[in-house]
Amino acid sequence: MGQSIQVKRPCRVILWLILAVLCSGQAAVFGQSRQTNKPVYRNLFREAGYKQADIDAKLAKAYHDVFEGPNRVYFEVGDTMAYVSDVKNKDARTEGLSYGMMIAVQLDKKNVFDRIWRWSKKYLQHQSGPREGYFAWSINPQTMKKNAEGSASDGELYYITSLLFAANKWGNNTGINYYGEARRILDAMWKKDGTGNIYNLINTDAKQISFVPEGNNYKWTDPSYHLPVFYEIWATYAKDGHEQFYRACADTSRAFLHRACHPVTGLNADYTEFSGKPHDTRWSPSAFRYDSWRVPMNVTMDYTWAGADKAWQEDYARRFQGFLRSQGIDTFNDQFNLDGSKPEFILQAGPVKKLRHSLGLVSTAATLSLVNKDKKSLDFVRALWNAKLEPYEDGYFDPYYDGLLYLFSLMHLSGKYQIITPQSR
């Protein structure tokens, strides 16, 4: 014990290398040295002065309203299945189904997760043909007639990530092999080479998520589908041999968002080319609209979970919230041209074509207070705290999209939306 130990130089070098690897592993958030700081899941509601009991009650009520209450969007089918429905449009979408699974795994509601997955697999996942492994993006849950056979790429993105989280949280021996199901989607994705006009979910040349992995829709994107940290999670937990590609996609997505978001307002078009240039569709000239609302929340997630692009993200949060503040923190509209002006074309939601101060955008804008270092940004958190999931003055009510974004945002701001690492057993 009292003797000094001499270490020859080559051994000392090896020892220092081993220590460096161990330290980088401890610093990594989910086992990779790309992450330099372990994520801190702040409870911004507490920081804003709200009591923990009230925070817990607000999150519980939001979950109840969306999944259990009279205006719920979650419906159980028999003893083992359930679906999430865009009730106003009378369909079930992979968007909402996979969101429901992510919420369930985050809040440790295994029965809900398993029910939604079984329903998704039975009724929406293609079991053969060029689309094998992919999901039809929309179905009428009453008639069980699919509204489309093709996929919306964000649904698969959330299915894969939530299944990997479920494998980490609950293991794979409780009735569903979550890891196996995630790998099935990924392995099928890598077999898509254009046969039958079906492609990889990710445009492999651009290294960006496609709007739809089919035909010409494979050649452009939706900024709200860009979730860089999801690729980091795949690189860590999927173990399918494409780790380097996924990490390159994460880097590409971050660089893409720099181009897609306006340098002054921070606003992005709902659909774009891979360059970030707005992409018009047959249903709408591209502007900041409903899909775009998700980008602030996605940036918050990447900032909190990965911390790989903090300087740009902090500046983006300052610009985005600053623009909305200039429009009136309690009155800003939900659609804009990228320069912040009012669009000539208003994409209609509900029976009345009008702009609203929409809860979905109020919610996602508030999450950026986790990124914006200006203490005044807590104004957005307080605005969300006071907001309610209820009909607007014109009678329009959207417990599905508004409700899910509201619930996601409450989870983020209360520190309840986290990377799920393997549980020790």
Helices and strands as residue ranges (DSSP letters): H 9-27, H 44-47, H 52-67, E 74-77, E 81-86, G 87-89, E 91-93, H 94-106, H 110-123, E 138-139, E 146-148, H 153-170, H 178-191, G 195-197, E 202-203, E 208-209, G 215-219, G 223-225, H 228-237, H 243-260, G 291-293, H 294-305, H 310-326, H 359-367, G 368-370, G 375-377, H 378-386, H 401-413
